[in-house]
Amino acid sequence: MKKLVAFPLEDGGQVVIEVEEPEPAEGERVPVSRRLTRPEQASETLEKALQKVLPAIKAVAERLHHLDLKPDEVEIAFGIKLSASLGAILATASGEANFDVTLHWYGKDRPVR
């Protein structure tokens, strides 16, 4: 079930985002307010919500930066879910992984297979 959430921005504006919400259990009543199309107000700014996931992203990037065999290119893919009450959450992308990491070496420093 999808709903709209309005996240205030630090500059005074706001952004409305469509978020996934768990389906109600069979027989569970859904309050009328959840069925309306008016966005629910988030409890914090978008910037503050995103600030919560930055330490995890920074930790992954720092670990990769300190590899003995430095790649020429690093690609990190991750998902972020937004919630009106929880803010930003690192999302499971595939299986149980929160991050997909791809390392590329070009030229003479390429690892030997």
DRENBAMI-21322 format. One record per residue: residue in three letters; x, y, z of N, C-alpha, C, CB in turn. Coordinates in steps of 0.02 Angstrom, whole numbers, m for minus. Each point is the difference from the previous one (the first is absolute). Glycine has a CB too. Layout:
# DRENBAMI-21322
NODE residuo    nxx    nyy    nzz   caxx   cayy   cazz    cxx    cyy    czz   cbxx   cbyy   cbzz
NODE     ALA      X      Y      Z      X      Y      Z      X      Y      Z      X      Y      Z
...
END
This chain:
# DRENBAMI-21322
NODE residuo    nxx    nyy    nzz   caxx   cayy   cazz    cxx    cyy    czz   cbxx   cbyy   cbzz
NODE     MET     43    m58      0    m43     58      0     45     62      0    m94    m62     61
NODE     LYS     79    109   m103     41     60     m5    m37     59     33     53    m42   m106
NODE     LYS    m13     88    133    m29     61     27     48     57    m16    m61    m63     93
NODE     LEU     36    124    m87     40     59    m12     23     29     67    m63     24   m107
NODE     VAL    127     m5    109     28     31     60     33     65    m21     18   m113     57
NODE     ALA    m36    167    m22     30     66    m13     58     10     48   m112     47    m40
NODE     PHE    172    m42     12     60     14     40     16     74     m6     44   m118    m17
NODE     PRO    m41    154     74     20     70     m4     75      3    m17    m88     33     85
NODE     LEU    107     22   m118     70     12    m17     27     55     45    m19    m36   m120
NODE     GLU     83     35    132     30     50     44     m7     71    m26     80    m86     37
NODE     ASP    m87     94   m103     m8     67    m28    m71     25      3     95    m24    m74
NODE     GLY   m141    m15    105    m69     22      8    m48    m32    m49     45    105     42
NODE     GLY    m21   m137    m95    m45    m33    m47    m18    m69     26     51     63    m95
NODE     GLN    m78   m104     52    m15    m69     17      2    m42    m63    m70     36     99
NODE     VAL     79   m101    m91     m2    m47    m55    m47    m56     21    119     29    m39
NODE     VAL   m164    m48     m7    m47    m54     13     27    m62    m34   m100     80      8
NODE     ILE    105   m134     31     29    m63    m24    m50    m56     10    117     41     27
NODE     GLU   m122    m84    m77    m42    m59      6     40    m55     34    m67     31   m104
NODE     VAL     42    m57    159     35    m52     38    m42    m62      5     61     88     66
NODE     GLU    m27   m145    m59    m34    m64      9    m19     m7     74     63    m53    m97
NODE     GLU   m120     25    108    m23    m12     68    m23    m73      3    m35    122     18
NODE     PRO     48   m158     37    m22    m69      3    m75     m6    m12     94    m24     79
NODE     GLU   m113    m29   m114    m71    m14    m11    m33    m15     67     24    m44   m116
NODE     PRO    m85     66    126    m35    m16     62    m13    m75      3    m53    115      2
NODE     ALA     54   m142     58    m15    m71     10    m72    m13    m21     84     m8     95
NODE     GLU    m97    m54   m114    m68    m18    m21    m50     17     55     46    m92    m74
NODE     GLY    m97    127     58    m51     20     48     16     63     38    m27   m119     10
NODE     GLU     89    144    m15     19     62     35    m33     59    m34    110    m50     36
NODE     ARG   m137     94      4    m31     60    m27     53     53    m14   m106    m25     62
NODE     VAL     98     59   m118     46     53    m19    m35     66     15     56    m71    m90
NODE     PRO    m27    113    133    m31     65     15    m11     40    m63     53      0    113
NODE     VAL   m108     36   m115    m15     41    m59     57     47    m15   m122     m7     27
NODE     SER    155     33     24     55     48    m10     57    m32    m41    m30     57    107
NODE     ARG     39   m122   m103     52    m34    m38    m21    m12    m72     40    m54    104
NODE     ARG   m105     58   m119    m24    m11    m67     m4     65    m40    m63    m99     42
NODE     LEU     67    154     m8     m5     64    m34     64     15    m39    m79     42     89
NODE     THR     75      0   m139     58     15    m40     41     59     27    m61    m44    m98
NODE     ARG     36     76    151     38     55     30     63    m30     32   m106     69     20
NODE     PRO    165    m40    m34     62    m28     28      3      3     76     57     34   m105
NODE     GLU    m27    m85    134     14     m1     71     63     42     11    m53   m115     16
NODE     GLN     55    153     38     59     41     15     54    m42     33    m73    102     13
NODE     ALA    134    m99    m38     57    m35     30     18     35     65     43    m36   m114
NODE     SER    m13     m2    159     17     27     66     66     40      0    m61    m97     50
NODE     GLU     98     96   m106     63     37     m3     13     21    m72     46    m64     99
NODE     THR      3    108   m108     16     24    m67     32    m57    m41     16    118     43
NODE     LEU    m18   m111   m108     31    m50    m44     75     m3     14    m89     19    m88
NODE     GLU    120     38     96     72      2     13     18    m37     65      6    110    m62
NODE     LYS    m46   m100    114     12    m33     64    m11    m75     m6    m34    104     61
NODE     ALA    m16   m124    m99    m14    m72    m10     59    m33    m36   m124     23     m5
NODE     LEU    150      9    m48     55    m28    m37     65     m1     40    m54     40   m104
NODE     GLN     61      6    152     60      2     42      9    m65     39    m14    124     10
NODE     LYS    m40   m160      3      3    m62     39     37    m56    m36   m106     32     53
NODE     VAL    104    m33   m120     32    m54    m37     72     17    m21   m113    m34    m41
NODE     LEU    133     96     47     67     20    m22     57    m36     37    m49    110    m28
NODE     PRO     45   m123     94     55    m35     33     12    m70    m30    m27     63    103
NODE     ALA    m24    m99   m121      9    m66    m30     32      5    m69   m100    m42     64
NODE     ILE     78     90   m103     29     10    m67     73     21      6   m114     33    m45
NODE     LYS    129     12     91     68     23     11     45    m58     22    m43    114     30
NODE     ALA     18   m158     14     40    m57     23     18    m46    m57    m57      7    111
NODE     VAL     11    m21   m156     14    m43    m57     52     34    m45   m117    m49      5
NODE     ALA    108    112    m20     46     36    m44     70      3     30    m95     68    m43
NODE     GLU    101    m56    109     66      3     32     35    m68     m2    m42     91     75
NODE     ARG      5   m145    m63     29    m67     m4     28    m14    m69    m79    m40     89
NODE     LEU     41     58   m140     22    m12    m68     60     44    m18   m117    m32    m32
NODE     HIS    119     91     59     56     46    m13     66    m27     28    m81     96      3
NODE     HIS     77   m136     50     60    m26     32     20    m69    m24    m29     68     98
NODE     LEU      4    m91   m155     19    m64    m27     74      2    m19   m117    m20    m43
NODE     ASP    152    m37     52     71     m3    m20      8      7    m75     22    m73     99
NODE     LEU    m64     41   m137      3      4    m73    m54     49    m22     44   m119    m11
NODE     LYS    m25    181      2    m47     55    m15    m31     m7    m69     66     74     76
NODE     PRO   m132    m77    m80    m33     m1    m65      2     69    m33    m75    m94     39
NODE     ASP     69     95   m105     m4     62    m37    m69     32      6     87    m42    m79
NODE     GLU   m136     m1     91    m69     25      3    m39    m43     50      5     41   m120
NODE     VAL    m45     m8    161    m42    m34     49    m72     22    m12     94     m7     85
NODE     GLU   m139    m41    m86    m71     15     m7    m37    m32     58      9      7   m128
NODE     ILE    m47     33    165    m39    m25     56    m73     17    m15     96     13     83
NODE     ALA   m138    m64    m85    m72     10    m10    m36    m21     63     10    m20   m126
NODE     PHE    m56     61    148    m39    m14     60    m69     30     m8    104     m4     72
NODE     GLY   m151    m22    m34    m67     26     m2    m17     35     65    m34    m90    m80
NODE     ILE     m6    142     75    m23     36     59    m76      0     m2    105     73      6
NODE     LYS   m136    m96     47    m73      4      6    m15     59     46    m16   m125    m18
NODE     LEU    m39    159      3    m21     56     42    m65    m18     35     56     83    m77
NODE     SER    m62    m61    139    m59    m13     40    m19     64     36     32   m122     15
NODE     ALA    m97    133     m8    m24     60     34     24      2     72   m100      3    m74
NODE     SER    100    m60    107     19     m2     71     73    m17     12   m117    m32     25
NODE     LEU    148     m8    m69     69    m22     11     51     41    m38    m44   m113     20
NODE     GLY     24    151    m69     47     38    m40     30    m44    m54     26     74     98
NODE     ALA     40    m74   m105     35    m39    m51     26    m65     29     31    106    m61
NODE     ILE    m37   m159     23     22    m67     20     38    m30    m58    m99    m16     80
NODE     LEU    155    m17    m67     34    m36    m54    m43    m59    m20    115     35     41
NODE     ALA   m129    m40   m105    m47    m51    m24     38    m62    m25    m82     90    m31
NODE     THR     51   m146     39     27    m62    m28    m10      2    m74    m23    m65    106
NODE     ALA     78     60   m144     m4      4    m73    m12    m69    m31     75    100      3
NODE     SER    m35   m149     16     m9    m67    m27     22    m49     54     20     39   m120
NODE     GLY    m61    m88    134     17    m47     53      5     37     66     60    m74    m81
NODE     GLU     m4     67    114     10     33     64     52     56     m3    m32   m106     55
NODE     ALA     56    122   m115     52     51     m6    m29     70     m1     70    m82    m62
NODE     ASN    m39    127     99    m20     70     m3     41     39    m51    m34     m6    120
NODE     PHE     93    m21   m138     44     34    m47     21    m48    m55     41     77     91
NODE     ASP    m37    m53   m151     32    m35    m55     63     39    m15   m110    m46    m50
NODE     VAL    168     13     53     64     34    m11     33    m30    m61     13     23    123
NODE     THR      9     20   m169     36    m21    m60     66     38     m1   m107    m25    m64
NODE     LEU    161    m12     57     67     29     m4     28    m12    m70     20    m18    125
NODE     HIS     12     69   m155     29     m6    m66     74     18      3   m111     27    m54
NODE     TRP    152    m69     22     71     14     m8     14      3    m75     30    m56    111
NODE     TYR      8    104   m132     20      7    m69     76      2     m2   m108     61    m31
NODE     GLY    139    m86    m22     72      6     m8     40    m49     41    m19    118    m24
NODE     LYS     81    m99     40     49    m46     29    m15    m20     72     83     50    m74
NODE     ASP   m122    m11    112    m15    m17     70    m58    m47      8     45    110     31
NODE     ARG    m70   m138    m86    m57    m45      3     20    m64     39    m45     45   m111
NODE     PRO      2    m69    157     16    m60     37      6    m60    m46    m59     46    100
NODE     VAL    103    m92    m82     11    m60    m39    m53    m51     18    124     22     m6
NODE     ARG   m153    m55    m44    m52    m50     13     30    m68      7    m81     67    m63
END
